[in-house]
Amino acid sequence: MSGPSDYTPPKVWTWTAPSGGKFASTNRPTAGATHEQTLPIGQHPLQLYSLGTPNGVKVTILLEELLGAGHTQAEYDAWLIRIGEGEQFGSGFTEINPNSKIPALVDHSGDQPLAVFESGSILLYLAEKFGAFIPRDIAHRTACLNWLFWQVGSAPYIGGGFGHFYAYAPEKIEYAINRFAMEAKRQLDVLDRRLAESPFIAGEEYTIADMAIFPWYGGLVEGLLYNDAATFLSVQGYSHLRAWADRLLERPAVQRGRMVNRTSGDLSSQLHERHDASDFETKMQDRLGSKA
């Protein structure tokens, strides 16, 4: 390991300048709106404001799974929030999510609009609203929630920890990368051992626990996150986790959910906004046309 740096933390930290890195322009030590920006509202009761990051994909996968299962009231409008441009700090967005993080949902089906923020909370809200993808009996429901909250507490070590220092930090810090690579592999091992015992995360049923965990950990072992991170972390050894991720990637609703609000990768895989199921058909026609 390389030697110690010359940096010594001050007695009192103050924010004097951006720290560098991919998201430096939008990071700040205060909350609240930075500008006025009204959020659009579409034709459906469910209005989603998001971006196709792992946290955003959790929700669009669930919404597409609900629609695929026949829950027609789960139709939704998905509006793009470009976090790199600071749109999460607009007044309309901070009104529904004071924490200024995607995704955020507003349900207009009741007497008053109901704001729901934090991806885990949105998954639980929608699963309970439609009575789907969450077990009803107490034992299996508890197992589902155990793993849902495991993901909520664990994924920051993957994203803000390993992913940040491995892929985004302006300097490669050996200690930080080693620390979070070790934790990332420990978490992958937790999931691999669990999936050696059952076909899905919470047991025999496909639930919101799978939908919460897949975009982060499935994405990691499938090579969808942080460039060559899958090779760096030697993910080929997690055979049960990889088989589970392969099965989920084959689900049509997962494929659709991964497209919504996506702004990276091949243009044919990006559906910046989603307002109707036919938007996917239009996208597919555009894709076929571009190959003609």
FINURO-24996 format. One record per residue: x, y, z of N, C-alpha, C in turn. Coordinates in steps of 0.1 Angstrom, whole numbers, plus 5000, padded with zeros to 4 digits. Layout:
% FINURO-24996
XYZXYZXYZ;...
This chain:
% FINURO-24996
500849885000500050005000500950125000;500450234993501250354992501350425006;502250515007502450585020501350685023;501350735035500350835039500450965031;499351035030499251155023499751275032;499851385026500251505034499051575040;497851515038496651585042496451555057;496151665065495751655079494351725080;493351655085492051715086492051835096;491451945092491352065101490552035113;490652115123489752095135488352115132;488052215123486652245119486652245104;485852155098485752145083484852255078;485352325067484552425060484652395045;483552425038483452405024484052525017;485252515011485852625004485852614989;485752494984485852474969485352334966;484852314954484452184949485552084951;485251964954486351864957486751794944;486151814933486551754921485751624919;485951554908485251434905484051464896;483351354892482251364882481051454887;480751444900479551514905479851634913;481151684912481551794920480651924918;480151944906479352064904478052064910;477551954915476251944921476251914936;477451894941477651864955477751984963;477051994974477152114983476652074997;477052145007476752105021475452155026;474552205018473352255022472152195014;470952205019469752145012468952265007;467852235001466952334996467152364981;466152434976466152464961467152574958;467752554946468652654941468052744930;466952694925466252774914464852734913;464052814906462652784904462452694892;461752584894461552494883460252414886;459252434878457952364880458052224874;457552124881457651994875456451974866;456651904855455451874846454551764852;453351764848452451654853451751604840;451751474839451151404828449751354830;449251264822447851224822447551114833;448551044838448250934848448350984862;447650914871447750944885449250934891;449950834886451350824891452350894882;453050994889454051074882455351044888;456350994880457650964885458651064879;459551114888460551204884461851144888;462651104877463751014880464851024870;465750934871466850914861467250764862;467750714850467950564849469250524856;469450564869470450504877469950384884;470850304891470250194898469150224907;469150334914468050364923466750394915;466950464904465750494896465150374889;466050284885465650164878464750074887;465050074900464249984909462750014907;462450144906461050184906460450154892;461150184881460550164868460350014865;461249934871461049784870459749744876;459549794889458349754896457149804888;457149924883455949974876455649894864;456749854856456549774845456049634848;456549574859456149444864454649454868;454249554875452849574878451949574866;452349654856451549664844451549524837;452649464837452749334830451849224837;451649244850450749154858449249194857;448949294850447549334848447049444857;447949514864447449624873447449754864;446349774857446249884848446350024855;446050024867446050154874447550194878;448450114874449850144876450450214865;449650254855450150334844450750464849;451850504843452550624849453250704838;453550824842454350914834455750924841;456850904834458150914839458851034833;459251124841459851244836461351244840;462151294831463651284833464151394842;464851364852465551464861467051444858;467651544852469151534849469851584861;470351484869471051524881472451594879;473051564867474251624864474151774861;472851814858472551954855471852024867;471751954878471252014890469752024891;468951944882467551964882466851914894;467551824902467051784915466951894925;467552004922467552114932466552224927;465752194917464652284914463552284924;462852394925461852414936460752314936;460352264924459252164923459752034928;460951994925461551864930461751874945;462351974950462651974964461351984972;460252024966458952034973458451884976;458751794966458251654968459351574975;460651614973461751544980462751644986;462651674998463551775004464951725004;465251605002466551545002467251554988;466451604978466951624964467751504958;467151394960467651274953466551204945;466951144934465951064926466050924931;464850854930463650894923462650954933;461651024928460551074936459251054928;458251024936456950984930455851064936;454851104928453651174933452451094928;451651054938450450974935449251074936;448551094924447451194923446151124924;446150994928444850914928443950944939;444451004950443651034962443051174962;442551214973441951354974443051454973;444251424978445351524977446551444971;447351514963448651454958449451404970;450051284969450851224979452251204974;453251264980454651254976455251134983;456051064975456750944981458250954976;459150954985460550964981461350864988;462550834983463450724987462950594979;463850534972463450424963462850314971;463450274982462850164990461450194995;461250324999459850365003458850354991;459350394980458450394968458150244964;459050154965458750014962457749964972;457949994985457049944995455650004993;455550134990454350204988453550134976;454250124965453550064953453149924955;453949844961453649704964452449684972;452349774983451149764991449949824985;450149924977448949994970448249894961;449049814954448549724944448449574949;448949554961448849414966449649314958;450849354954451549264945453049274948;453749164945455249154947455749174961;454849154971455149154985454349044991;454948944998454148835004453148895014;452048815016451048855025451248795039;451748665040451948605053453148665060;453048675073454048755081455448705079;455648575078457048525078457648565064;456948545053457548575040457648725038;456648795043456648945042457848995050;458148945062459248995069460548965062;460648845056461848815049462048905037;461048945030461049035019461549175024;461049225035461449355041462849345046;463249235052464649225057465549255045;465349195034466249215023466049345016;464849395016464649535011465449635019;465449625032466149725040467649685040;468049565038469449525036469949605025;469249605014469749685002469849835005;468849885011468850035014470050065022;470449985032471550015040472949975034;472949875025474149825020474649895007;473749924998474149974985474950104986;474850194996475750304996477250264996;477550155002478950105001479350064987;478450034979478750004965478850124957;477850214958477750334950478650444955;478350504967479150614972480550564977;480650434980481950384984482750324973;482550204969483350144959483350214946;482050234941481950304928482550434927;482350514937482950654937484450644937;485050574946486550584946487150504935;486550404930487050324919486850394905;485750454903485350504890485350664889;484950734900484650874898485650964906;486250924916487151014924488251074916;488551194917489651264909491051204912;491151134923492451064927492150924930;493050834926492850694930493550674944;492750654954493250634967493250484971;494450424972494550284974493750234986;493950304997493250265009491750255007;491150365001489750374999489250264990;489950244979489550144969489650004975;490649974983490849844989489749825000;489449925007488449915018487049885012;486649955002485349934996485249814987;486349784980486349654972486149534981;486749544993486549435002485149425007;484449535010483049535014482149495003;482449544990481649504979481649354977;482849294978482949144976482249074988;482349125000481649065011480149065009;479549175004478149185001477749084989;478549074979478248984968478248844974;479148814983479148684989477948654997;477448755004476148745012475048705003;474948774991473848744982474048604975;475248574972475548444965475148324974;475448344987475148234996473648224998;472948344999471548345000470848274988;471348304976470748254964471148114961;472048054968472347914968471247834975;470447904983469347844991467947854985;467747964977466447994972466548054958;465548044950465548104936465548254936;464948314946464848454947465348504960;465548634962466148684973465348654986;464048674986463248654998462648514999;462948424990462448284990462048234977;460848174976460348114964459748214955;459348334960458648434952459548544947;459248594935459848714930459148834937;459948924943459349034951460149164949;459649264956460349394955461749384961;462049284968463449264973464349244961;463949154952464749134940464849254931;463749334930463849454922464649564928;464749564941465649664948467149624946;467449494947468849444947469349434933;468549394924469049374910469849484904;469349614904470049714896471449744901;471649724914472949744920473849614919;473449514925474249394926474149304913;473049294907472849224894473649304884;473549434884474249514875475749504876;476249484889477649474891478149344885;477449234888478049104883477749084868;476849164862476549154848477549244840;478349324847479249414840478649544835;477449584842476749694838477149824845;477949814856478249924864479849944864;480250074864481650114867482650044857;482250044845483249994834483649854837;484949834840485549704842485449654856;484549704864484449664878484249514880;483449454871483149314873484449234872;485349274863486649204862487549234875;487549354879488349394890487849324903;486549294904486049234916485949074915;486349024903486348884900484948824903;483948874897482548834900482248694894;483048634886482748504880482548404891;483048424902482948324913481648314920;480748424918479448424924478448364915;478448234913477648164903476148174906;475748164918474348174921473748314919;474548414923474148554921474048584906;475048534898475048564884473848494877;473548374881472448294875471148374878;470948424890469748504893469648624885;470848694884470848814876470548784861;471048674856470748644842469248624840;468548554850467148524849466348654849;466748754857466048874858466148954846;467348954840467649034827466748984816;466248854817465448804806463948844807;463648904819462248944821461849064813;460849064805460449174796460249304804;459649294816459449414824460749474829;461749394832463049434836463749504825;463549454813464149514801463549654798;462249664800461549784798461949884809;461949844821462249924832463649984831;464649914826465949954825466150064814;465150074805465250174794464750314799;463750314808463050434812464050534819;463950654814464850764820466350744819;466650654810468050624808468750724798;469950774801470550874793472050824789;472350704792473650654788473550524780;474650484774474650364766474150384752;473850284745473350284732472050364731;471950454721470650534720469450444719;469550334713468350244712467850194725;468650194735468250154749467750264758;467750384752467350494760465850544757;465050554768463750614766463650724777;464050844773464250954782462950974790;461850974784460550994791459550874787;458750844796457750734793456350784798;455450784788454150834791453050734788;453450624780452450524776453250394772;452550284773453250154770453650164755;452950234747453250244733454650314730;455150384740456450444738457550344736;457350224742458350124739458250064725;457050054720456850014706457450114696;457250234699457850344691459350334691;459850314703461350304704461850184696;461150074697461549954690461449974674;460450044670460350074656461550164651;461850264660463050344656464350264656;464450164665465650084665465749994653;464549934648464549854636464849944624;464250064624464450154613465950194611;466650214622468050254622468950144616;468450014617469249904613468949874598;467849934593467449904579468449954569;
